[in-house]
Amino acid sequence: MDALPDFASLSDDDLALLIRGAEEEELPKLLTTINQARFLPHDAGDDLTTLLWAYEFQFIQYRFIDFFAGEGGGDVPQASAGISDGQTAQERKARVAEEAPKAKGVVDVDDFDSTLYFLDEGEVSYLARELEEEYQRDVRGSALNILYDLMELNPNEAIRDEILRVLEQLFPNLLNSRDFRSAAGVLRESKLLREKLKDLPPAQATRLESLVAKLSEPAIVGQLLQSLDEASDLGVDKNTAEVFRELRGTALEPLVSWLPNLSSEPLRKIVEEVVDRLANAYPLEVQRILKLPESPALLGMVAMCGRLGLNQSVPGLAEAMGNSDPAVRLAVIQALGQMGTPGALTVVDKAIDDPDRGVRLKKS
């Protein structure tokens, strides 16, 4: 309230009704509250009425009368009862709030309910499209693009080292979380940065190259294939294919090892294409695997050599003929027979003395 009325000019009915027992506890609280209200600042959030609410008097009944309605003129408005029999505190507060005049400058939220529908149909459609685009925006890709731009535009070596550190830590996590769009972007931008930045120190250029080399590490390739095969219902998108295209020769052994166990047909097709490409591009890696008698990829590698007709793999196949597993020696005979070159047939002739009858029969 802006000011207190002159309580001395009010009758007992206008101010308060004291019931026997009020003098013990409630009357001192009433007098203290009235005195407190006298010293409230002009812009205080409380007034005498709200201060009295806090006590919920049981032996005192009071009424609130607005002496300032209508700019001070007119009849005294109807007073509101303070306490009535059976009336709860919440009911009293709600009643007072309804009867109390609205202060000037106070905004009532209820007056603005209609603002929920103030947009026309075209504006609502525009906001819906913008929200959908925002939710679909590749936030991670945008952040990575900033790193690529900083790497290209800022020649500070310390800043470039920090960017490379972030990429090195992030790249394996992108693969594990199957975020192949971001992973493919890292591989793609790494190659572009090596080509664009002619002033790049050799150490930093090597670190960029190692991002691609890390992808082809056997452990990472195995985790990648397992993750993709377990999520075969998601399919294989173009970003995944782009990541596989960046694999190097060191990925050949785990790829061939996993190939028979893949349940996803689209993934199997991509892996077969990658294996064929790597086998033709890295003949020395093929020879190395053929000379590993305990390699889980040996049997598949032998069959692949025959299917692709890799004549340069004959020395490795000849060494695999000494493997203790008859299944491997039999696969070697079949692969050499598919090649049909003089060098291949020379190795086949040696199988006539093989201790396994099945291998000898296959030779003949």
C-alpha positions in Angstrom: 0.0 0.0 0.0 1.2 3.5 -0.8 0.3 4.8 2.7 -1.5 3.6 5.8 -5.0 4.9 6.7 -5.6 6.7 9.9 -6.5 3.7 12.1 -7.7 6.0 14.9 -10.6 7.2 12.6 -11.8 3.6 12.0 -14.3 1.8 14.1 -13.6 -1.6 15.5 -15.7 -3.2 12.9 -13.7 -1.5 10.1 -10.3 -2.5 11.5 -10.3 -5.8 13.4 -12.2 -8.1 15.6 -10.3 -9.6 18.5 -11.5 -12.9 19.9 -10.6 -14.1 23.4 -7.2 -15.5 23.4 -5.7 -13.1 20.8 -3.9 -11.1 23.5 -1.6 -14.0 24.4 0.3 -14.4 21.1 -1.5 -13.0 18.1 -2.0 -9.4 19.3 1.7 -8.7 19.7 2.3 -10.0 16.2 -0.5 -7.8 14.8 1.0 -4.7 16.4 4.5 -5.6 15.3 3.3 -6.2 11.7 1.5 -2.9 11.6 4.5 -1.0 12.8 6.7 -2.9 10.2 4.3 -1.9 7.4 4.7 1.8 8.3 8.4 1.7 7.4 8.1 -0.3 4.1 9.7 1.6 1.2 7.5 3.0 -1.5 8.4 0.3 -4.1 8.3 -2.7 -1.7 6.8 -5.9 -3.0 4.8 -6.4 0.3 2.2 -4.3 2.0 0.2 -4.7 5.3 -2.2 -7.2 3.9 0.5 -9.6 2.5 2.4 -9.3 5.8 -0.7 -10.3 7.8 -1.2 -13.3 5.5 1.9 -14.9 6.8 0.5 -15.4 10.3 -2.9 -16.9 9.5 -4.4 -15.5 12.7 -7.0 -17.7 14.5 -8.2 -15.2 17.1 -8.1 -12.0 15.1 -10.4 -11.1 12.2 -9.5 -8.2 10.0 -10.8 -6.5 6.8 -8.9 -4.9 4.0 -10.4 -1.6 2.7 -9.0 0.2 -0.3 -9.0 4.0 0.5 -7.3 4.9 -2.8 -9.6 3.5 -5.5 -11.0 5.9 -8.0 -8.2 8.5 -7.3 -9.5 9.0 -3.8 -13.1 9.8 -4.6 -16.3 8.0 -4.4 -17.8 5.7 -1.9 -15.6 3.4 0.2 -15.5 0.1 -1.7 -16.8 -3.1 -0.2 -14.4 -4.5 2.4 -13.1 -8.0 2.3 -13.4 -10.3 5.3 -10.3 -11.4 7.0 -11.2 -14.6 8.7 -14.4 -16.5 8.5 -15.4 -19.8 10.1 -14.2 -22.7 7.9 -12.2 -20.6 5.5 -8.7 -21.8 4.7 -5.7 -19.5 4.3 -5.4 -20.3 0.6 -9.1 -19.4 0.1 -8.6 -16.1 2.0 -5.6 -15.2 -0.2 -7.4 -16.0 -3.4 -10.4 -13.9 -2.3 -8.3 -10.9 -1.4 -6.3 -11.2 -4.7 -9.6 -11.1 -6.6 -11.0 -8.1 -4.7 -7.7 -6.1 -4.5 -7.3 -3.4 -7.1 -4.6 -3.8 -9.8 -1.7 -1.5 -9.3 -0.7 0.8 -12.1 2.2 -0.5 -14.2 1.7 -4.1 -13.1 1.5 -6.6 -16.1 -1.0 -9.4 -15.8 0.1 -12.6 -17.7 -3.5 -13.5 -18.3 -3.9 -10.4 -20.5 -1.4 -11.9 -22.9 -2.8 -15.4 -23.4 -3.7 -14.6 -26.9 -0.1 -13.9 -27.9 0.5 -17.7 -28.2 -1.5 -17.4 -31.5 -0.4 -14.1 -32.9 1.6 -15.6 -35.8 -0.1 -16.2 -39.1 0.2 -19.6 -40.9 3.1 -18.5 -43.0 5.2 -17.4 -40.1 4.5 -20.6 -38.1 5.6 -22.6 -41.1 8.8 -20.6 -41.4 9.7 -21.1 -37.8 9.0 -24.8 -38.1 11.4 -25.1 -41.0 14.1 -23.2 -39.3 13.8 -25.3 -36.1 14.0 -28.5 -38.2 17.1 -27.3 -40.0 18.7 -26.3 -36.7 18.0 -29.7 -35.2 19.5 -31.4 -38.3 22.5 -29.2 -38.5 25.8 -31.0 -38.2 27.2 -29.1 -35.2 30.3 -31.4 -34.9 31.1 -30.9 -38.6 30.8 -27.2 -38.2 33.2 -27.2 -35.3 35.7 -29.4 -37.2 35.5 -27.0 -40.2 36.6 -24.2 -38.0 39.6 -26.2 -37.0 40.5 -26.9 -40.6 40.1 -23.2 -41.5 42.4 -22.2 -38.5 44.9 -24.8 -39.6 45.0 -23.3 -43.1 44.9 -19.6 -42.2 47.0 -19.4 -39.1 50.7 -20.2 -39.6 51.4 -20.2 -35.9 53.1 -23.6 -35.2 51.8 -23.9 -31.6 48.2 -23.4 -32.8 48.6 -26.0 -35.5 50.1 -28.4 -33.1 47.1 -28.0 -30.8 44.7 -28.5 -33.7 46.5 -31.7 -34.7 46.3 -32.9 -31.1 42.6 -32.4 -31.1 42.1 -34.3 -34.4 44.4 -37.2 -33.2 42.3 -37.6 -30.0 39.0 -37.2 -31.8 39.4 -39.4 -34.8 39.3 -42.9 -33.0 36.2 -41.7 -31.1 34.5 -40.8 -34.4 35.1 -44.3 -35.7 33.9 -46.0 -32.5 30.7 -43.9 -32.4 30.1 -44.7 -36.1 30.1 -41.0 -37.0 31.5 -41.8 -40.5 30.5 -38.4 -41.9 32.9 -36.6 -39.6 35.6 -39.3 -39.9 35.5 -39.1 -43.7 35.7 -35.3 -43.4 38.9 -35.6 -41.2 40.5 -37.9 -43.8 39.5 -35.7 -46.7 40.7 -32.5 -45.1 43.9 -34.1 -44.0 44.9 -34.8 -47.6 43.8 -31.3 -48.7 45.8 -29.6 -46.0 48.9 -31.6 -46.9 48.6 -30.4 -50.5 47.7 -26.8 -49.7 50.1 -26.0 -46.9 53.4 -25.8 -48.6 55.0 -24.2 -45.5 54.0 -27.0 -43.2 56.9 -28.4 -41.2 57.7 -32.1 -41.9 56.7 -33.1 -38.4 53.2 -31.7 -38.8 52.9 -33.1 -42.3 53.8 -36.5 -40.8 51.1 -36.2 -38.1 48.5 -35.4 -40.8 49.6 -38.5 -42.7 49.4 -40.5 -39.5 45.7 -39.9 -39.3 45.1 -41.9 -42.4 47.7 -44.5 -41.4 46.0 -44.9 -38.0 42.7 -45.8 -39.7 44.5 -48.9 -41.2 45.8 -50.3 -38.0 44.6 -53.9 -37.5 43.0 -53.2 -34.2 41.0 -50.2 -35.4 40.0 -52.0 -38.6 38.7 -55.0 -36.5 36.7 -52.7 -34.2 35.3 -50.8 -37.2 34.1 -54.0 -38.9 32.6 -55.4 -35.8 30.8 -52.1 -35.1 29.4 -51.9 -38.6 28.4 -55.6 -38.7 26.5 -55.3 -35.4 24.6 -52.3 -36.8 23.9 -53.9 -40.1 20.3 -52.8 -39.9 21.5 -49.2 -40.4 23.0 -50.0 -43.8 26.2 -48.7 -45.3 26.1 -45.1 -46.5 28.4 -43.1 -48.7 30.5 -41.7 -45.8 31.3 -45.3 -44.6 32.4 -46.2 -48.2 34.6 -43.1 -48.3 36.3 -44.1 -45.0 37.0 -47.6 -46.4 38.5 -46.2 -49.6 41.2 -44.6 -47.4 42.4 -47.9 -46.0 46.1 -48.8 -46.6 47.9 -52.1 -47.0 48.1 -52.8 -43.3 44.3 -53.2 -43.2 44.4 -56.2 -45.7 45.0 -58.9 -43.1 42.1 -57.9 -40.7 39.8 -57.3 -43.7 40.4 -60.8 -45.1 40.1 -62.3 -41.6 36.7 -60.7 -41.0 35.3 -61.3 -44.4 33.9 -64.9 -43.8 32.2 -63.8 -40.6 30.3 -60.7 -41.9 26.5 -61.1 -41.7 25.7 -57.8 -43.5 25.6 -58.4 -47.2 26.1 -54.7 -48.2 29.1 -54.5 -45.8 30.5 -57.8 -47.3 30.3 -56.3 -50.8 32.2 -53.2 -49.8 34.9 -55.2 -47.9 35.4 -57.5 -50.9 35.9 -54.4 -53.2 38.4 -52.9 -50.7 40.3 -56.3 -50.4 40.6 -56.6 -54.2 41.9 -53.1 -54.5 44.5 -53.5 -51.7 45.7 -56.8 -52.9 46.5 -55.4 -56.3 48.0 -52.2 -54.8 50.1 -53.8 -52.1 51.7 -57.1 -53.5 54.4 -57.1 -50.8 51.7 -57.2 -48.1 50.1 -60.1 -49.8 53.5 -61.9 -49.9 54.0 -61.1 -46.2 50.6 -62.6 -45.1 51.2 -65.8 -47.2 54.4 -66.4 -45.3 52.6 -66.3 -41.9 51.5 -69.9 -41.1 49.4 -68.8 -38.1 47.7 -65.9 -39.7 43.9 -66.1 -39.5 43.7 -64.5 -42.9 46.0 -67.1 -44.6 43.3 -69.3 -46.0 41.2 -66.4 -47.3 44.4 -64.8 -48.8 45.3 -67.9 -50.7 41.8 -68.1 -52.2 41.9 -64.5 -53.1 45.2 -64.9 -55.0 43.6 -67.5 -57.2 40.4 -65.6 -57.7 42.3 -62.4 -58.7 45.0 -64.3 -60.6 47.8 -62.6 -58.7 50.8 -64.1 -60.5 53.2 -62.1 -58.4 52.0 -64.1 -55.3 53.3 -67.4 -56.6 56.5 -67.3 -54.4 54.3 -66.8 -51.3 52.0 -69.6 -52.4 54.9 -71.9 -52.9 56.0 -71.2 -49.3 52.4 -71.8 -48.1 52.6 -75.3 -49.6 54.8 -76.2 -46.6 51.9 -75.3 -44.1 51.0 -78.1 -41.7 47.3 -77.6 -42.4 46.1 -79.8 -45.3 43.2 -77.3 -45.9 45.7 -74.6 -46.6 47.8 -76.8 -48.9 44.7 -77.8 -50.8 43.6 -74.1 -51.2 47.1 -73.4 -52.6 46.7 -76.1 -55.2 43.4 -74.7 -56.2 44.7 -71.2 -56.4 47.7 -72.2 -58.5 45.5 -74.2 -60.8 43.3 -71.1 -61.4 46.4 -69.1 -62.4 47.6 -71.8 -64.8 51.0 -70.1 -65.4 54.2 -72.2 -65.9 55.5 -71.0 -62.5 52.3 -71.9 -60.8 52.1 -75.4 -62.4 55.7 -76.0 -61.3 54.7 -75.6 -57.7 51.6 -77.8 -58.3 53.8 -80.6 -59.5 55.5 -80.7 -56.1 52.3 -81.7 -54.5 52.6 -85.2 -55.9 54.6 -86.1 -52.8 52.2 -84.4 -50.3 51.5 -86.6 -47.2 47.7 -85.8 -47.4 45.8 -88.0 -49.9 43.2 -85.3 -50.6 45.9 -82.9 -51.7 47.5 -85.5 -53.9 44.2 -86.3 -55.6 43.5 -82.7 -56.1 46.8 -82.3 -57.9 46.1 -85.0 -60.2 
